[in-house]
């Protein structure tokens, strides 16, 4: 499913419209970040490195067009951007697309249709987003990097592989045997279940999770589960 582990930044100054978009996206399993103006949008973009941006054009402080150009020119990012605006004239749509947008949605709009457009754009650009994001925790598989709320976390090779395995099976209970087979597929050494417990403990320490519930949950007598939402 495309939505699983996909972070989306929603930039809209009208809080009612923004909350409606967020609600629909979260129902589909997306991890959503919210910005009410252009300055905040650029800050959150740099912090969370989302997979897609839904961007209103008429924003306080920094316009949507400027945000789009900054993402494309200054940050040199090719992340997909869907522009959302009340500007309906043809030249406005052309200007929006020229500034770097991948799609253009005019107000009023159907939230369900917007979600469908998000899914369509992500299918077309899926290879650009080789990362998984849940609850502010992002793992970038190609770069071998992990970030929590934009801050880098240094992991060992086994810790990285363990976290990746957990995050690619969100909310699923993984037994210690399954984890051993994933981390040590060739049985190059004798591995006991206690080794996995140690890996989990060190990973928890490094994640420094400050939320109201555990990211990695211990299921007594069964194994571990990554709590994605």
ZIFENKA-V708483 format. One record per run of one state. SS is the DSSP state (H for helix, E for strand, L for the rest). FROM is the first residue (numbers start at 0). LEN is the number of residues. Records with the same first field share a line. If there is no record, write none. Layout:
SS->FROM-LEN + FROM-LEN
//
This chain:
L->0-6 + 11-3 + 27-3 + 35-2 + 48-3 + 56-7 + 74-5 + 85-4 + 98-4 + 106-4 + 124-1 + 128-2 + 134-2 + 140-4 + 148-2 + 153-3 + 167-5 + 183-9 + 207-8 + 219-3 + 226-3
E->6-5 + 30-5 + 51-5 + 79-6 + 102-4 + 130-4 + 136-4 + 144-4 + 150-3 + 172-3 + 215-4 + 222-4
H->14-13 + 37-11 + 63-11 + 89-9 + 110-14 + 125-3 + 156-11 + 175-8 + 192-15
//
